[in-house]
Every structure is written in C-alpha cells, then in structure tokens.
Amino acid sequence: MRSRYVILAMTLLALSSSPFARELDCTNTDLDKSHWIPSDKMQQKIAARGHKVESIEVVGNCYKVHYVQKDGRKVEAFFDPIEGHAIRRQRQ
C-alpha cells in the first residue's frame, strides 16, 4: 500500500518537471530582450501605481514581480516585458 503512494508521488513529480508542465508565455512576439522595458523602468511603473516592489526577475519571457499592494497584501505577478501589463497575478 505504501509503495502505491511512493509511485504516485514520483509520477506527479515527473509530470511537474516535464513538457506537460504549463509554461507562462508573457509576450506573443519574437522580439529579443533589447525591445523589453528595462527592469528599473518596470519597477518604477509598478511603484507609480502605489505598490512597493520587493523583487523583480526574468522568468522565461516574463518579468516575475513580488510586490506589496497599498492595502498591505503581498502579490506575485507576471508582466509582459514589452507592453508592461500584468499577465497573471496571485495574492500570497
């Protein structure tokens, strides 16, 4: 019975790190990073909305940003690096 759980856990781990795992696509263009909004400008843009940026990093073809909203809630968001709009947000 216990081996069944081990096999299930190994299968789930293999699927999560395989091509079956969904990769977020933040921009539908093939433009290289020279066309991206610089990360410091992206940080300023988010801060101008009243949020406090804690970190910003490149993940795939997205900016992954951790910030704190005006009301104190923490958010992890992915932004289109060319247009600058949020693709997906998740409160933490």
Buried (B, 14 or more C-beta within 10 A) or exposed (E): EEEEEEEEEEEEEEEEEEEEEEEEEBBEEEEEEEEBBEBEEBBEBBEEEEBEBEEBEEEEBBBBBBBBBEEEEEBBBBBBBBEBEBBEEEEE
